[in-house]
Amino acid sequence: MKKGEIIAWACFAQILPGMILKTYLIMSSNFTVNRICEQCGRVFSARTTVTRFCSKVCNSKNGKMRARNIKMAPMDQVVKKVLNERVTEVNAVEFLNVKNAAQLLRASEKMIYQMINTGKLNAVNLSKRKTLVYRKDIDRLFELPQVIEIKEIIQPPVSECYNMGEAQQIFNISEKALFDIIKRNKLFKFQEGKFTYVAKSELNKIFNPEL
């Protein structure tokens, strides 16, 4: 290789890193990614994948907010502790006034008075300004209702049933009166074709109880 070529290659080697860097910067300046600002929630175009805020204003607001939260955290813990102690005291009391009952149920005093007036919650009026609620009555509001066992009803064959017309003739009763008796005694009825049937044994027990 000639001396001139060697000098040319040496010069090119010196300027090559700068050319690569310049090309990288140009490519980087064209790179954008959509991000959501952690402060204002607005979607913005960021030049890096780790950018958190859309502007210096949002960055500043977020920093102030974090500083305030750190400063207020001890006070929040004190307030939470006091509130928990009040709830514990309320839980230990056997009789509650309307205000404490509302606090226990996390409801308004107006709702407590409404429950008392509708009979849903028992209360004692000691005076015009003194109404007490028994704590156990509040606990009963959350008791599970009694589970009623539902028996499977087996449809009897049509041969062992009266249709409505037959029952009216046999027992000499009107259609309305017959349906009232069926409803009042909760008798099982079913439809087969165009007729409605009721078990003969059930109607016989009502109209002829001595048999």
KEKE-3310 file (N, C-alpha, C; in steps of 0.2 Angstrom, whole numbers, plus 5000, padded with zeros to 4 digits):
npx = (5004:5002:5010:5002:4989:4989:4989:4977:4968:4971:4966:4953:4949:4950:4939:4928:4922:4916:4907:4898:4893:4886:4877:4869:4864:4856:4847:4842:4835:4824:4817:4802:4790:4774:4768:4760:4757:4762:4757:4747:4740:4739:4742:4757:4771:4786:4804:4812:4810:4808:4803:4793:4785:4775:4779:4790:4783:4773:4782:4787:4776:4773:4784:4782:4770:4774:4783:4775:4766:4775:4778:4766:4763:4766:4756:4744:4744:4743:4730:4722:4724:4718:4705:4702:4703:4692:4682:4684:4680:4667:4662:4663:4653:4637:4625:4620:4620:4612:4621:4633:4629:4627:4640:4645:4639:4643:4635:4623:4616:4603:4598:4599:4589:4578:4578:4574:4561:4554:4554:4564:4575:4576:4574:4576:4568:4574:4572:4568:4579:4587:4591:4593:4601:4600:4615:4615:4604:4608:4618:4610:4605:4613:4613:4611:4598:4585:4588:4577:4571:4568:4557:4556:4544:4533:4525:4508:4500:4488:4476:4474:4470:4459:4452:4450:4436:4430:4432:4425:4411:4410:4412:4404:4407:4412:4423:4432:4432:4437:4450:4455:4455:4465:4476:4477:4479:4491:4492:4498:4497:4495:4497:4490:4489:4475:4469:4469:4476:4473:4479:4468:4468:4473:4463:4452:4456:4453:4440:4433:4437:4435:4436)
npy = (4994:5011:5026:5037:5031:5025:5036:5041:5031:5032:5044:5043:5033:5041:5050:5042:5037:5049:5051:5040:5042:5054:5050:5041:5050:5057:5048:5044:5056:5056:5046:5041:5038:5033:5039:5039:5052:5052:5061:5071:5062:5063:5058:5058:5061:5053:5054:5044:5028:5028:5040:5049:5060:5073:5086:5099:5105:5096:5087:5094:5096:5083:5080:5089:5084:5071:5074:5081:5070:5062:5070:5071:5058:5053:5060:5056:5043:5044:5050:5039:5030:5035:5035:5022:5018:5024:5017:5005:5008:5010:4998:4991:4996:4993:5000:5011:5028:5038:5044:5036:5024:5026:5028:5016:5008:5014:5024:5037:5048:5051:5040:5030:5035:5033:5019:5016:5022:5014:5002:4993:4994:4992:5004:5015:5029:5040:5053:5068:5072:5061:5046:5029:5014:4997:4987:4974:4973:4979:4970:4959:4963:4958:4945:4928:4923:4911:4895:4888:4872:4865:4855:4842:4842:4830:4827:4821:4807:4810:4803:4802:4815:4830:4839:4857:4860:4847:4847:4859:4854:4843:4847:4858:4872:4888:4894:4905:4904:4891:4893:4902:4894:4885:4893:4899:4887:4883:4873:4861:4863:4859:4860:4851:4848:4857:4858:4861:4854:4847:4837:4824:4819:4830:4840:4833:4831:4844:4847:4836:4832:4823:4810)
npz = (5000:4996:5002:5002:5002:5014:5023:5020:5024:5038:5041:5038:5048:5059:5058:5057:5070:5074:5063:5065:5077:5075:5066:5074:5083:5075:5071:5084:5087:5080:5085:5094:5107:5113:5128:5145:5155:5172:5181:5176:5167:5154:5137:5129:5117:5119:5120:5126:5133:5147:5151:5162:5164:5155:5154:5162:5171:5176:5181:5191:5199:5203:5210:5221:5227:5231:5240:5250:5253:5260:5271:5277:5280:5294:5301:5296:5300:5314:5314:5309:5318:5329:5325:5323:5337:5342:5335:5341:5354:5352:5348:5359:5368:5375:5373:5361:5355:5342:5334:5336:5332:5318:5315:5317:5308:5297:5291:5287:5300:5297:5290:5300:5309:5300:5298:5311:5312:5303:5309:5307:5315:5332:5345:5359:5366:5377:5380:5371:5365:5366:5360:5361:5355:5355:5355:5351:5343:5332:5328:5324:5312:5303:5304:5297:5287:5291:5284:5273:5270:5254:5248:5236:5223:5217:5203:5202:5194:5181:5182:5196:5199:5200:5187:5185:5181:5185:5199:5203:5200:5208:5221:5222:5220:5215:5202:5205:5219:5221:5216:5225:5237:5233:5232:5244:5253:5247:5237:5226:5209:5191:5174:5160:5144:5139:5152:5169:5184:5200:5214:5219:5232:5240:5238:5244:5257:5261:5259:5263:5277:5287:5281)
capx = (5000:5006:5010:4996:4983:4989:4987:4970:4964:4972:4961:4946:4948:4949:4933:4923:4918:4911:4901:4894:4889:4882:4871:4865:4860:4850:4842:4838:4831:4818:4813:4797:4786:4769:4768:4755:4760:4760:4754:4740:4736:4739:4746:4762:4776:4793:4810:4814:4805:4808:4801:4787:4780:4774:4782:4793:4777:4770:4787:4788:4770:4773:4789:4779:4765:4777:4786:4769:4764:4780:4778:4759:4762:4765:4750:4739:4744:4740:4722:4720:4725:4713:4698:4702:4702:4685:4678:4684:4676:4660:4661:4663:4647:4631:4620:4623:4616:4611:4628:4638:4626:4628:4647:4647:4636:4646:4629:4621:4611:4596:4597:4597:4582:4573:4577:4570:4554:4551:4554:4569:4580:4573:4577:4572:4568:4574:4570:4567:4586:4591:4588:4598:4600:4604:4620:4614:4599:4612:4621:4605:4604:4618:4612:4609:4591:4585:4587:4571:4572:4563:4555:4555:4537:4532:4518:4504:4497:4482:4471:4473:4469:4453:4453:4446:4429:4427:4432:4419:4405:4410:4412:4399:4410:4414:4430:4436:4432:4442:4457:4457:4457:4471:4481:4477:4482:4497:4491:4502:4493:4499:4493:4491:4485:4471:4466:4473:4474:4475:4478:4462:4469:4473:4456:4448:4457:4450:4432:4430:4443:4434:4437)
capy = (5000:5017:5030:5041:5027:5024:5042:5042:5027:5034:5050:5040:5030:5046:5053:5037:5037:5055:5050:5035:5046:5059:5046:5039:5056:5059:5042:5045:5062:5054:5040:5043:5033:5036:5037:5042:5056:5050:5067:5073:5057:5065:5054:5062:5058:5054:5052:5038:5023:5029:5046:5048:5066:5076:5092:5100:5107:5090:5084:5098:5095:5077:5080:5092:5080:5066:5077:5082:5064:5060:5074:5070:5051:5052:5063:5051:5037:5046:5051:5032:5026:5038:5033:5015:5018:5026:5012:5000:5010:5010:4991:4988:4998:4989:5004:5017:5034:5037:5046:5031:5018:5028:5028:5009:5005:5018:5027:5043:5048:5051:5033:5027:5037:5030:5012:5016:5024:5009:4996:4989:4994:4994:5010:5018:5036:5042:5060:5071:5072:5055:5040:5023:5008:4991:4985:4967:4973:4980:4964:4955:4965:4954:4937:4925:4921:4903:4891:4884:4866:4865:4848:4841:4840:4825:4827:4815:4805:4813:4798:4804:4822:4833:4846:4862:4859:4842:4850:4863:4851:4838:4851:4863:4878:4893:4894:4909:4901:4885:4895:4905:4889:4882:4898:4899:4881:4882:4867:4860:4862:4858:4860:4845:4850:4863:4857:4862:4848:4847:4830:4822:4818:4836:4843:4829:4833:4851:4847:4830:4831:4817:4804)
capz = (5000:4995:5008:5002:5004:5022:5026:5019:5029:5044:5042:5038:5054:5064:5058:5057:5076:5074:5059:5068:5083:5072:5063:5080:5086:5070:5072:5090:5088:5076:5089:5099:5110:5117:5136:5149:5161:5178:5185:5173:5164:5147:5132:5125:5114:5123:5117:5129:5136:5154:5153:5166:5164:5149:5155:5168:5176:5179:5185:5197:5203:5206:5216:5227:5229:5234:5247:5254:5256:5265:5276:5280:5282:5301:5304:5293:5304:5320:5313:5308:5325:5334:5322:5325:5344:5343:5333:5346:5360:5350:5348:5366:5371:5374:5370:5356:5352:5335:5330:5336:5328:5311:5314:5317:5302:5291:5287:5290:5305:5294:5288:5306:5311:5295:5300:5318:5311:5299:5313:5305:5320:5338:5349:5365:5367:5384:5379:5364:5362:5368:5358:5361:5351:5358:5351:5349:5338:5326:5326:5321:5305:5299:5305:5291:5287:5292:5277:5272:5265:5249:5246:5229:5222:5212:5199:5202:5188:5179:5185:5203:5200:5197:5184:5188:5180:5189:5206:5204:5200:5214:5228:5221:5221:5209:5199:5209:5226:5220:5215:5231:5241:5231:5233:5252:5255:5243:5234:5220:5203:5185:5168:5156:5139:5141:5158:5175:5188:5207:5217:5222:5239:5243:5239:5248:5264:5263:5258:5267:5282:5291:5277)
cpx = (5004:5006:5004:4990:4983:4987:4980:4966:4965:4967:4954:4944:4947:4942:4927:4919:4913:4905:4896:4890:4884:4875:4866:4861:4854:4845:4838:4834:4824:4814:4808:4793:4780:4769:4762:4758:4757:4757:4747:4737:4736:4744:4751:4767:4783:4798:4814:4809:4804:4805:4794:4782:4781:4778:4786:4788:4775:4776:4788:4782:4770:4778:4786:4774:4768:4780:4781:4767:4769:4780:4771:4758:4761:4759:4744:4738:4741:4732:4719:4719:4719:4706:4697:4700:4694:4680:4678:4680:4669:4658:4660:4657:4641:4625:4623:4618:4616:4617:4632:4635:4627:4636:4649:4645:4639:4640:4628:4616:4604:4594:4595:4590:4577:4572:4573:4563:4551:4551:4559:4574:4576:4577:4572:4573:4568:4572:4570:4574:4590:4588:4594:4596:4604:4609:4618:4608:4603:4615:4616:4603:4608:4618:4609:4602:4591:4584:4581:4572:4566:4563:4554:4547:4536:4525:4514:4502:4490:4476:4470:4472:4462:4456:4449:4438:4426:4427:4426:4412:4405:4409:4407:4402:4412:4421:4434:4437:4437:4449:4459:4459:4464:4477:4482:4481:4489:4497:4495:4497:4497:4494:4495:4487:4482:4468:4472:4471:4477:4474:4471:4462:4470:4467:4451:4449:4454:4443:4429:4436:4442:4435:4444)
cpy = (5006:5021:5035:5038:5026:5030:5043:5038:5029:5040:5048:5037:5035:5049:5048:5037:5043:5054:5045:5038:5051:5055:5043:5044:5058:5054:5043:5051:5061:5049:5043:5037:5036:5034:5041:5046:5054:5055:5069:5068:5058:5060:5059:5058:5059:5051:5046:5034:5024:5036:5046:5054:5069:5083:5093:5102:5101:5086:5087:5097:5088:5076:5083:5088:5074:5068:5078:5075:5061:5063:5073:5063:5050:5054:5058:5045:5038:5047:5044:5029:5029:5036:5026:5014:5019:5021:5006:5001:5009:5002:4988:4991:4994:4993:5010:5022:5033:5039:5040:5025:5020:5027:5020:5006:5009:5021:5033:5043:5048:5044:5029:5028:5034:5023:5011:5017:5018:5002:4991:4988:4996:5000:5012:5025:5038:5049:5062:5071:5066:5049:5034:5017:5002:4988:4978:4967:4975:4974:4959:4957:4961:4947:4934:4922:4913:4900:4887:4878:4865:4857:4847:4839:4836:4826:4821:4813:4809:4809:4800:4811:4824:4839:4851:4862:4853:4844:4854:4860:4846:4842:4857:4870:4882:4892:4899:4907:4895:4888:4898:4900:4886:4886:4898:4893:4879:4875:4867:4859:4862:4858:4854:4846:4857:4863:4858:4857:4849:4840:4829:4822:4825:4840:4839:4830:4840:4851:4842:4828:4825:4810:4802)
cpz = (5000:5002:5008:5004:5012:5025:5026:5023:5036:5046:5043:5045:5060:5064:5058:5064:5076:5069:5061:5073:5080:5069:5068:5083:5082:5071:5078:5091:5084:5080:5094:5101:5114:5124:5139:5155:5167:5183:5182:5169:5156:5143:5129:5122:5118:5119:5120:5132:5144:5156:5156:5166:5157:5149:5161:5173:5179:5183:5191:5202:5207:5211:5222:5231:5233:5241:5252:5257:5261:5271:5280:5282:5290:5304:5302:5298:5311:5319:5313:5314:5329:5331:5324:5333:5345:5341:5338:5352:5358:5350:5354:5370:5370:5371:5366:5355:5345:5331:5330:5332:5320:5310:5313:5310:5295:5287:5290:5296:5303:5292:5294:5309:5306:5297:5307:5316:5307:5303:5311:5311:5327:5342:5355:5366:5374:5385:5372:5361:5363:5366:5358:5357:5354:5353:5347:5343:5331:5323:5322:5314:5300:5300:5298:5292:5288:5285:5278:5267:5260:5247:5239:5228:5216:5209:5199:5195:5187:5182:5192:5204:5197:5193:5187:5187:5184:5196:5207:5204:5206:5220:5228:5223:5215:5208:5203:5216:5226:5220:5221:5236:5239:5233:5241:5255:5252:5240:5227:5214:5197:5179:5163:5150:5140:5147:5164:5180:5195:5210:5220:5230:5243:5244:5243:5255:5266:5264:5262:5272:5286:5287:5277)
residu = (MET:LYS:LYS:GLY:GLU:ILE:ILE:ALA:TRP:ALA:CYS:PHE:ALA:GLN:ILE:LEU:PRO:GLY:MET:ILE:LEU:LYS:THR:TYR:LEU:ILE:MET:SER:SER:ASN:PHE:THR:VAL:ASN:ARG:ILE:CYS:GLU:GLN:CYS:GLY:ARG:VAL:PHE:SER:ALA:ARG:THR:THR:VAL:THR:ARG:PHE:CYS:SER:LYS:VAL:CYS:ASN:SER:LYS:ASN:GLY:LYS:MET:ARG:ALA:ARG:ASN:ILE:LYS:MET:ALA:PRO:MET:ASP:GLN:VAL:VAL:LYS:LYS:VAL:LEU:ASN:GLU:ARG:VAL:THR:GLU:VAL:ASN:ALA:VAL:GLU:PHE:LEU:ASN:VAL:LYS:ASN:ALA:ALA:GLN:LEU:LEU:ARG:ALA:SER:GLU:LYS:MET:ILE:TYR:GLN:MET:ILE:ASN:THR:GLY:LYS:LEU:ASN:ALA:VAL:ASN:LEU:SER:LYS:ARG:LYS:THR:LEU:VAL:TYR:ARG:LYS:ASP:ILE:ASP:ARG:LEU:PHE:GLU:LEU:PRO:GLN:VAL:ILE:GLU:ILE:LYS:GLU:ILE:ILE:GLN:PRO:PRO:VAL:SER:GLU:CYS:TYR:ASN:MET:GLY:GLU:ALA:GLN:GLN:ILE:PHE:ASN:ILE:SER:GLU:LYS:ALA:LEU:PHE:ASP:ILE:ILE:LYS:ARG:ASN:LYS:LEU:PHE:LYS:PHE:GLN:GLU:GLY:LYS:PHE:THR:TYR:VAL:ALA:LYS:SER:GLU:LEU:ASN:LYS:ILE:PHE:ASN:PRO:GLU:LEU)
# end
